[in-house]
């Protein structure tokens, strides 16, 4: 019985079978600890995983904070909250206290410089509202908001994976991978990524479960939290096409056709909203894009935003010609192959369409540098494919690799070493 339960992939059945076998061998009676653990509701399992993962990550972050020297944001050996609010956290703090400038900063050579317009308002405004009501420090509120959002994201991610994978054990292990992933320190830093993660996983879950009306308010907030509106609009458009093409075996009522089409257009409009807001406040139509381009100027100088060229520019900058372009083409081909691997196909068409849509968005507008790892976070549904193998050796191994990845990312992206040019 124990072997068959373990092969089923259901941890509840496996735990119950193991407990029964243990009681039979020991001649005892009554529920054991394994049975009690298995009987807990799903959300208790998810939150337990989340809390344990935060313990591991917090230890890693504290070790790096202890070794951190003086930097532009803190003194040497900063406390946790100060260390968790450096880099872009400082920009969010500026927005919380001062809002956005009505005049774009201009560099000595006449170009638009870095400013708060590169960062969207929902996260810093929520943090400031809570800080105003509670009187707590900005850093404490910012980190607390991120932790609460990431806990919520873990809960919804479990439901999403359970829906598409049809396997409770794989869904739970997907949560493990999400919470120990190399980028998981961001889930407890003063960054908007945790809030974006909660909104995005909620929107994806509602789409795959066909509850489209509830997606409207989420998209409205999400598009002003992190720049995902245009990618999500493309995803919805592809979703509509797929549902229409497969309507014979999967009915696509007229009411749902109208709702999904309107939702796709609405997401596209929201994806452009921040550009229009920046234009209205500063008087410059290209205020947002010019500000974003200021960050890549340190690598390749100032230039125009030409879609689908930045990855090749980056490849050539990092690796030289023609190797840079060859590597970029290899990444594109590799990603296309990845989408058709059997474990990835288990995620279902919708989640793969999201992976395609977001990848195309990044390929169109983003200049890859050290921040590319953080920008890949919205592709988290792919973790479901990595969660499918049931081998204990595999699962322990991949968790250890992920934790080592946290150390690597903290060393490369977060820790500040003098004039650091590898921002997270």
C-alpha positions in Angstrom: 0.0 0.0 0.0 2.8 2.4 0.9 4.5 1.9 -2.5 1.4 2.4 -4.5 0.5 5.6 -2.6 3.9 7.0 -3.1 3.7 6.3 -6.9 0.4 8.1 -7.1 2.2 11.4 -6.3 -0.4 12.3 -3.6 1.5 13.2 -0.5 -1.6 12.9 1.7 -2.2 9.2 0.7 1.5 8.5 1.0 1.7 9.9 4.5 -1.4 8.1 5.6 -0.1 4.8 4.2 3.3 5.3 5.9 1.7 6.1 9.2 -0.5 3.0 9.0 2.5 0.8 8.3 4.5 2.4 11.2 1.6 1.8 13.6 1.3 -1.8 12.5 5.0 -2.4 13.0 5.1 -0.8 16.4 1.8 -2.2 17.6 0.5 1.3 18.4 -2.8 3.0 17.7 -4.0 6.5 17.2 -3.1 9.1 14.6 0.7 9.9 14.3 2.4 13.1 13.4 2.6 12.2 9.7 -1.2 11.6 9.6 -1.8 14.9 11.4 0.5 16.8 9.0 -1.2 15.2 6.0 -4.7 16.2 7.3 -3.8 19.9 7.4 -5.6 22.0 4.7 -3.8 22.9 1.5 -3.2 26.5 2.5 -1.4 25.4 5.7 1.0 23.3 3.7 1.7 26.2 1.3 2.2 28.7 4.2 4.5 26.2 6.0 6.6 25.9 2.8 6.6 29.7 2.5 7.7 30.3 6.1 10.5 27.7 6.0 11.8 29.2 2.7 11.8 32.7 4.3 13.9 31.4 7.1 16.5 30.1 4.7 16.5 33.2 2.6 16.7 35.5 5.6 19.8 33.8 6.9 21.4 34.2 3.5 20.5 37.9 3.3 21.7 38.5 6.9 25.1 37.0 6.1 25.5 39.3 3.1 24.3 42.3 5.1 26.9 41.5 7.7 29.7 41.5 5.1 28.4 44.6 3.2 30.7 47.6 3.3 29.6 51.2 3.2 27.7 52.0 0.0 25.6 54.8 -1.5 22.5 53.8 0.6 23.8 52.5 3.9 26.8 52.3 6.2 28.8 49.2 6.7 27.1 46.1 8.1 23.5 47.5 7.7 20.5 46.1 9.6 18.2 43.8 7.6 15.5 46.5 6.8 18.0 49.0 5.5 19.8 46.4 3.4 16.5 45.2 2.0 15.6 48.7 0.7 18.7 49.6 -1.3 19.0 49.8 -5.2 15.5 50.4 -6.6 14.0 50.4 -3.1 15.5 53.9 -2.7 13.7 55.1 -5.9 10.4 53.7 -4.5 11.1 55.6 -1.2 11.6 58.8 -3.1 8.3 58.3 -4.9 6.5 57.6 -1.7 7.7 60.8 -0.1 8.0 63.1 -3.1 6.0 61.7 -6.0 7.2 62.2 -9.6 9.0 65.3 -11.1 7.1 67.5 -13.5 10.3 68.3 -15.3 12.6 65.6 -16.7 16.2 65.8 -15.5 18.6 66.5 -18.4 22.3 65.3 -18.4 25.2 67.6 -19.2 25.2 66.4 -22.8 21.5 67.1 -23.2 19.9 63.7 -22.8 17.1 62.7 -20.5 18.6 61.3 -17.3 17.5 58.7 -14.7 14.4 59.6 -12.7 11.4 58.2 -10.8 9.4 58.0 -14.0 11.0 54.6 -14.7 9.1 53.2 -11.7 5.4 52.7 -11.5 3.2 54.1 -8.7 1.1 51.4 -7.2 3.7 49.8 -4.9 5.2 53.0 -3.5 1.8 54.6 -3.0 0.4 51.6 -1.2 3.5 51.6 1.1 3.2 55.3 1.8 -0.6 55.0 2.6 0.1 52.2 5.1 3.1 54.2 6.5 1.0 57.3 6.9 -1.7 55.3 8.8 0.6 53.2 11.0 3.5 55.6 11.6 5.9 52.7 11.0 9.2 53.2 9.2 9.1 53.2 5.4 11.5 50.2 5.2 9.4 48.1 7.6 6.2 48.8 5.7 7.8 48.2 2.3 9.3 44.8 3.3 6.1 43.8 5.1 4.0 44.6 2.0 6.3 42.5 -0.2 6.2 39.5 2.3 2.4 39.6 2.5 2.1 39.8 -1.3 4.5 37.0 -1.8 2.7 34.8 0.7 -0.5 35.5 -1.2 1.2 34.7 -4.5 2.4 31.3 -3.1 -1.2 30.4 -2.2 -2.6 31.4 -5.6 0.3 29.7 -7.4 -0.5 26.5 -5.7 -4.1 26.7 -6.9 -2.9 27.5 -10.5 -0.5 24.6 -10.5 -3.1 22.2 -9.0 -5.5 23.2 -11.8 -3.2 22.7 -14.7 -1.0 19.8 -13.4 -3.9 17.8 -11.8 -1.4 16.6 -9.2 -1.3 17.9 -5.6 2.2 16.8 -4.9 3.6 18.5 -8.0 1.6 21.7 -7.2 3.1 21.8 -3.7 6.6 21.2 -5.0 6.0 24.0 -7.6 5.5 26.3 -4.5 8.8 25.0 -3.1 10.6 26.0 -6.2 9.0 29.4 -6.4 9.9 30.2 -2.8 13.5 29.0 -3.0 14.3 30.2 -6.5 17.5 32.2 -7.0 15.4 35.4 -7.2 13.3 34.6 -4.1 15.1 37.2 -1.9 13.1 39.8 -3.9 10.0 38.4 -2.2 11.1 40.1 1.0 12.8 43.2 -0.3 11.4 46.7 -0.9 10.7 46.0 -4.6 7.4 45.9 -6.5 8.1 42.3 -7.8 6.2 40.5 -5.0 3.1 42.6 -5.6 3.4 42.1 -9.4 3.7 38.3 -8.7 0.5 38.2 -6.7 -1.4 40.2 -9.3 0.0 38.3 -12.2 -0.6 34.8 -10.8 -4.1 35.8 -9.8 -4.9 37.1 -13.3 -3.5 33.9 -14.9 -5.5 31.7 -12.6 -8.7 33.6 -13.4 -8.0 33.3 -17.2 -7.3 29.6 -17.1 -10.5 29.1 -15.0 -12.5 31.3 -17.4 -13.5 33.9 -14.8 -12.7 36.8 -17.2 -14.7 39.6 -15.6 -12.6 39.5 -12.4 -9.4 40.0 -14.4 -10.3 43.6 -15.3 -9.5 45.3 -12.0 -6.4 43.1 -11.5 -5.0 44.2 -14.9 -5.8 47.8 -14.1 -3.6 47.6 -11.0 -1.0 45.3 -12.4 -0.2 47.5 -15.4 0.7 50.3 -13.0 2.7 48.1 -10.7 5.2 46.7 -13.2 5.2 47.0 -17.0 3.2 43.9 -17.9 0.1 45.3 -19.5 1.2 45.0 -23.1 2.5 41.4 -22.6 -0.7 40.5 -21.0 -2.7 42.0 -23.8 -0.8 39.9 -26.3 -1.4 36.8 -24.1 -5.2 37.5 -24.1 -5.2 38.0 -27.8 -3.5 34.7 -28.3 -5.9 33.1 -25.8 -8.9 34.4 -27.8 -7.5 33.0 -31.1 -6.8 29.6 -29.5 -10.3 29.4 -28.0 -11.9 30.4 -31.3 -9.9 27.9 -33.3 -10.8 25.1 -30.8 -14.4 26.1 -30.2 -15.7 22.8 -31.7 -14.3 20.8 -28.8 -14.2 23.6 -26.3 -17.3 25.8 -26.6 -16.6 29.5 -26.8 -19.9 31.3 -26.2 -20.5 34.7 -27.7 -20.6 36.4 -24.3 -17.1 35.1 -23.5 -15.8 36.1 -27.0 -16.9 39.7 -26.3 -15.6 39.8 -22.8 -12.2 38.4 -23.7 -11.8 40.7 -26.7 -12.7 43.7 -24.6 -10.3 42.5 -21.9 -7.4 42.2 -24.4 -8.0 45.8 -25.6 -8.3 47.0 -22.0 -5.0 45.4 -21.1 -3.4 47.0 -24.1 -4.7 50.5 -23.1 -3.5 50.0 -19.5 -0.2 48.9 -20.9 0.1 52.4 -22.5 -1.4 54.3 -19.5 1.9 55.0 -17.7 3.4 56.4 -20.9 0.4 58.7 -21.3 0.5 59.8 -17.6 4.2 60.7 -17.9 3.4 62.6 -21.1 0.6 64.5 -19.4 2.7 65.5 -16.4 6.0 66.3 -18.1 4.8 67.5 -21.5 7.1 65.0 -23.2 5.4 62.2 -25.2 8.5 60.0 -24.8 9.1 60.8 -21.1 8.8 57.2 -19.9 10.8 55.6 -22.7 13.5 58.2 -22.6 13.8 57.6 -18.9 14.1 53.9 -19.4 16.7 54.3 -22.1 18.8 56.3 -19.6 19.6 53.1 -17.7 21.1 51.4 -20.8 23.2 54.5 -21.8 25.9 53.4 -19.3 26.4 50.3 -21.6 25.8 51.5 -25.2 25.2 55.2 -24.9 22.1 57.1 -25.8 19.9 56.1 -28.7 16.3 55.6 -29.9 14.1 52.7 -28.8 14.1 50.4 -31.7 12.0 47.2 -31.0 13.7 43.8 -31.3 17.2 45.2 -31.5 18.3 45.5 -27.8 19.1 41.8 -27.3 21.5 41.9 -30.3 23.0 45.1 -29.0 23.5 43.5 -25.6 24.9 40.3 -27.1 27.5 42.3 -29.1 28.4 44.5 -26.1 29.0 41.5 -23.8 30.4 39.0 -26.2 31.5 40.9 -29.3 30.5 40.4 -33.0 29.4 38.0 -34.3 29.3 35.8 -31.2 26.8 38.0 -29.4 24.2 37.7 -32.2 24.8 33.9 -32.5 24.2 33.4 -28.8 21.0 35.5 -29.0 19.7 33.4 -31.9 20.6 30.3 -29.9 18.6 31.5 -26.9 15.6 32.1 -29.1 15.8 28.7 -30.7 16.4 27.1 -27.3 13.3 28.8 -25.8 11.2 27.6 -28.7 12.3 24.1 -28.2 11.7 24.4 -24.4 8.1 25.3 -25.0 7.4 21.9 -26.7 9.1 19.7 -24.2 6.7 17.2 -22.7 6.9 18.6 -19.1 6.3 22.1 -20.4 3.3 21.0 -22.5 1.8 19.6 -19.2 1.3 23.3 -18.2 -1.4 23.6 -20.8 -1.8 26.0 -23.8 -2.7 29.1 -21.8 0.4 29.2 -19.6 2.7 28.5 -22.5 1.0 31.4 -24.4 1.8 33.6 -21.4 5.5 32.5 -21.6 5.6 33.3 -25.3 3.9 36.6 -24.8 6.1 37.8 -22.0 9.3 36.5 -23.8 8.3 38.5 -26.9 7.7 41.6 -24.8 11.2 41.3 -23.2 12.8 40.6 -26.6 11.1 43.7 -28.1 12.0 46.3 -25.5 14.5 45.1 -22.9 18.3 45.5 -23.0 19.8 42.5 -21.2 22.2 43.1 -18.4 22.4 42.0 -14.8 18.7 42.9 -14.2 17.7 40.3 -16.8 17.3 37.7 -14.0 14.8 39.9 -12.2 12.9 40.6 -15.4 12.5 36.9 -16.0 10.5 36.5 -12.7 7.1 36.7 -14.5 8.0 33.5 -16.3 7.4 31.6 -13.0 4.8 29.3 -14.5 7.6 27.3 -16.1 8.5 26.1 -12.5 5.5 23.8 -12.8 7.4 21.8 -15.5 10.4 21.4 -13.2 8.2 20.2 -10.4 6.9 17.1 -12.2 9.7 14.6 -11.6 9.0 12.6 -8.4 12.5 11.4 -7.6 13.6 12.4 -4.1 17.2 12.8 -5.3 16.1 15.1 -8.1 13.9 17.2 -5.8 16.5 17.6 -3.0 19.1 18.4 -5.7 17.1 21.1 -7.4 16.2 22.7 -4.1 19.9 22.8 -3.2 20.8 24.3 -6.6 18.1 27.0 -6.1 19.5 27.9 -2.7 23.0 28.1 -4.1 21.5 30.3 -6.8 20.2 32.7 -4.2 23.7 33.0 -2.9 25.0 33.6 -6.4 22.4 36.2 -7.2 23.0 38.0 -3.9 26.7 38.1 -4.7 26.3 39.2 -8.3 23.2 41.4 -8.2 22.5 42.7 -4.7 25.7 43.1 -2.7 27.4 46.4 -3.5 31.1 46.3 -4.3 32.4 49.9 -4.8 31.2 51.4 -8.1 28.9 48.5 -8.8 27.7 48.1 -12.4 25.6 45.0 -11.9 22.2 46.2 -10.5 19.7 43.6 -9.5 
